[in-house]
Amino acid sequence: MAQPDDDLRAALLAAAEAQLVASLDGDIATRAVCEAAGVTQPVLYRIFGDKRGLLDALADAGLERYAARKAELEVTDDPAEDLRRGWDDHLSFAREHAALYQLMFAPRPWASSRARDGVIALLRRTLSRCAAAGVLRVEIDVAQAMLLAANVGLALNRMADPVAYAAAGVSDALRDAVMGSVLDDDRSQQGQEDVGAAARRQIRAQLRMDPPSALLPEETALMTLWLNRLD
């Protein structure tokens, strides 16, 4: 009796991940993956298209694991603190799944994985909560780019030299520096212009997250346009 494609797909992904973890150069061989899964290479090509398709699917499987982990984190009434805990958890995921993490985030020619976009979406969700709470110092796009570049860069560099990065306390120092640049937990020192920009970011985020029922969609869009024009 033929094995269902879902079972074959899972077996091939498991074999590919095992080979990736054992690899010294971050590469895998499709022939070895097929032998480990007990199938022929035409089966792999039918399900994934080619080796690149297999690696993309494996990166997406990593995203599913990452998203499931994030879903288990407690969501509190303090989105800024949730963002800080998310930074630490991101590094924990990278440490526990180093080979898979590198596949998800290290550039690969012609890769079409959803993994990076999925991680960005999860980050933006928390940043939107920060903006709606009025504690985001910069626009969501800027905060997302800064945080992801710093978090991913730190994770990959720590894999290359774990002793140096652990001993120097770089993680906490970099986290505090970046968070201090994107978050504003104490608005008492802001100038009037900064306060206005923060208020507009807060209103825009609230309009995106929970559009007011008293306004028509076009009225909400017009309000957003006015807020953007004031910037």
C-alpha positions as CSV (number, residue, x, y, z in Angstrom):
1,M,0.0,0.0,0.0
2,A,1.4,3.4,-1.0
3,Q,2.4,5.7,1.8
4,P,0.3,9.0,1.9
5,D,2.1,12.1,0.7
6,D,1.7,13.8,4.1
7,D,3.6,10.9,5.7
8,L,6.3,10.9,3.0
9,R,6.7,14.7,3.3
10,A,7.1,14.5,7.1
11,A,9.6,11.6,6.8
12,L,11.7,13.5,4.2
13,L,11.6,16.7,6.2
14,A,12.8,14.8,9.3
15,A,15.6,13.2,7.4
16,A,16.6,16.5,5.9
17,E,16.7,18.2,9.3
18,A,18.7,15.4,10.8
19,Q,21.2,15.7,7.9
20,L,21.3,19.5,8.2
21,V,22.1,19.3,11.9
22,A,24.9,16.8,11.3
23,S,26.3,18.8,8.3
24,L,29.5,20.8,8.7
25,D,28.8,23.2,5.8
26,G,25.0,23.7,6.2
27,D,24.3,21.6,3.1
28,I,22.4,18.4,2.5
29,A,22.4,15.7,-0.2
30,T,19.0,14.7,-1.6
31,R,20.2,11.1,-2.2
32,A,21.2,10.7,1.5
33,V,17.9,12.3,2.6
34,C,15.9,9.8,0.4
35,E,17.9,6.8,1.7
36,A,17.3,7.9,5.3
37,A,13.5,8.3,4.6
38,G,13.4,5.0,2.7
39,V,12.2,6.5,-0.6
40,T,13.6,7.0,-4.1
41,Q,14.7,10.4,-5.4
42,P,11.7,10.8,-7.8
43,V,9.5,10.7,-4.7
44,L,11.3,13.7,-3.3
45,Y,11.2,15.6,-6.6
46,R,7.5,14.9,-6.9
47,I,6.7,16.3,-3.5
48,F,9.2,19.2,-3.3
49,G,10.2,19.9,-6.9
50,D,13.9,20.0,-6.2
51,K,16.5,20.4,-3.5
52,R,15.7,24.1,-3.1
53,G,12.0,23.3,-2.6
54,L,13.0,20.8,0.1
55,L,15.1,23.4,1.9
56,D,12.3,26.0,1.6
57,A,9.8,23.5,3.0
58,L,12.2,22.7,5.9
59,A,12.6,26.5,6.6
60,D,8.9,26.8,6.7
61,A,8.6,23.9,9.1
62,G,11.0,25.8,11.3
63,L,8.7,28.8,11.1
64,E,5.8,26.6,12.2
65,R,7.8,25.5,15.2
66,Y,8.8,29.1,16.0
67,A,5.2,30.3,15.7
68,A,4.0,27.5,18.0
69,R,6.6,28.5,20.5
70,K,5.6,32.1,20.4
71,A,2.0,31.2,20.8
72,E,2.9,29.6,24.2
73,L,4.4,32.8,25.5
74,E,2.2,34.7,27.9
75,V,0.7,37.9,26.4
76,T,0.5,40.5,29.2
77,D,-0.9,44.0,29.5
78,D,2.6,45.3,29.0
79,P,3.5,45.0,25.3
80,A,6.9,46.6,25.8
81,E,7.8,43.9,28.3
82,D,6.4,41.2,25.9
83,L,8.7,42.6,23.2
84,R,11.7,42.3,25.5
85,R,10.8,38.7,26.4
86,G,10.3,38.0,22.7
87,W,13.9,39.1,22.0
88,D,15.3,36.6,24.6
89,D,13.0,33.8,23.4
90,H,14.2,34.4,19.8
91,L,17.8,33.9,20.9
92,S,16.7,30.7,22.8
93,F,15.1,29.3,19.7
94,A,18.3,30.1,17.7
95,R,20.4,28.3,20.3
96,E,18.2,25.2,20.5
97,H,17.7,24.9,16.8
98,A,20.9,26.4,15.4
99,A,21.0,24.5,12.0
100,L,17.3,25.2,11.3
101,Y,17.7,28.8,12.4
102,Q,20.5,29.4,10.0
103,L,18.5,27.9,7.2
104,M,15.6,30.3,8.1
105,F,17.7,33.4,8.3
106,A,21.0,33.0,6.4
107,P,20.6,34.3,2.8
108,R,20.2,31.5,0.3
109,P,20.2,32.1,-3.5
110,W,16.7,31.9,-5.0
111,A,15.1,30.9,-1.7
112,S,11.4,31.4,-1.6
113,S,10.7,30.4,2.0
114,R,7.9,32.0,4.0
115,A,10.0,31.7,7.2
116,R,11.5,35.2,7.3
117,D,8.2,36.9,6.4
118,G,6.4,34.9,9.0
119,V,8.8,35.9,11.8
120,I,8.4,39.5,10.7
121,A,4.6,39.2,10.9
122,L,4.8,37.9,14.5
123,L,7.2,40.8,15.4
124,R,5.0,43.4,13.8
125,R,2.0,42.1,15.8
126,T,3.8,42.9,19.1
127,L,5.0,46.2,17.7
128,S,1.5,47.2,16.8
129,R,0.5,46.6,20.4
130,C,3.3,48.8,21.5
131,A,2.2,51.5,19.1
132,A,-1.4,51.3,20.3
133,A,-0.2,51.6,23.9
134,G,1.8,54.7,23.0
135,V,5.2,53.4,23.9
136,L,6.7,53.0,20.4
137,R,9.3,55.8,19.7
138,V,9.6,55.2,16.0
139,E,7.4,53.9,13.1
140,I,6.6,50.2,13.1
141,D,8.6,49.6,9.9
142,V,11.7,51.2,11.4
143,A,11.3,49.3,14.7
144,Q,10.8,46.0,12.9
145,A,13.9,46.5,10.8
146,M,16.1,47.5,13.7
147,L,15.0,44.7,16.0
148,L,15.2,42.0,13.4
149,A,18.6,43.1,12.2
150,A,20.0,43.2,15.7
151,N,18.3,40.0,17.0
152,V,19.2,37.9,13.9
153,G,22.7,39.4,13.7
154,L,23.4,38.6,17.3
155,A,22.0,35.1,17.1
156,L,24.2,34.2,14.0
157,N,27.3,35.8,15.4
158,R,26.8,34.1,18.8
159,M,26.8,30.8,16.9
160,A,30.1,31.6,15.4
161,D,31.7,32.6,18.7
162,P,29.4,31.5,21.6
163,V,32.1,31.9,24.3
164,A,32.9,35.6,23.6
165,Y,29.3,36.6,23.2
166,A,28.2,34.9,26.4
167,A,31.1,36.2,28.5
168,A,30.8,39.8,27.5
169,G,27.0,40.0,28.2
170,V,26.5,41.3,24.7
171,S,23.0,40.0,24.4
172,D,21.6,42.1,27.3
173,A,23.5,45.2,26.4
174,L,22.4,45.1,22.7
175,R,18.8,44.3,23.7
176,D,18.7,47.3,26.1
177,A,20.3,49.6,23.5
178,V,17.9,48.6,20.7
179,M,14.9,48.6,22.9
180,G,15.8,52.0,24.3
181,S,15.9,53.3,20.7
182,V,12.5,52.0,19.7
183,L,10.6,52.1,22.9
184,D,9.6,55.0,25.1
185,D,8.4,53.9,28.5
186,D,9.1,57.3,30.0
187,R,7.5,60.1,27.9
188,S,8.2,62.8,30.5
189,Q,11.4,63.9,28.7
190,Q,9.8,64.2,25.3
191,G,9.5,67.5,23.4
192,Q,6.2,68.7,22.2
193,E,6.9,67.6,18.6
194,D,7.9,64.1,19.8
195,V,4.7,63.8,21.9
196,G,2.6,64.7,18.9
197,A,4.3,62.1,16.6
198,A,3.9,59.4,19.3
199,A,0.2,60.2,19.7
200,R,-0.3,60.0,15.9
201,R,1.5,56.6,15.8
202,Q,-0.7,55.4,18.7
203,I,-4.0,56.5,17.0
204,R,-2.9,54.9,13.7
205,A,-2.1,51.6,15.4
206,Q,-5.4,51.6,17.2
207,L,-7.3,52.3,14.0
208,R,-5.5,49.3,12.3
209,M,-6.0,46.9,15.2
210,D,-9.6,47.9,16.2
211,P,-11.3,50.1,13.6
212,P,-14.1,52.1,15.4
213,S,-17.6,50.9,14.5
214,A,-18.9,54.5,14.7
215,L,-16.8,55.3,11.6
216,L,-17.3,54.1,8.0
217,P,-14.3,52.4,6.5
218,E,-13.7,55.4,4.2
219,E,-13.9,57.7,7.2
220,T,-11.3,55.6,9.0
221,A,-9.1,55.8,5.9
222,L,-9.5,59.5,5.7
223,M,-8.5,59.9,9.4
224,T,-5.4,57.8,8.7
225,L,-4.6,60.0,5.7
226,W,-4.8,63.1,7.8
227,L,-2.6,61.6,10.5
228,N,0.0,60.6,7.9
229,R,-0.1,64.1,6.4
230,L,0.6,65.7,9.8
231,D,3.9,63.7,9.9
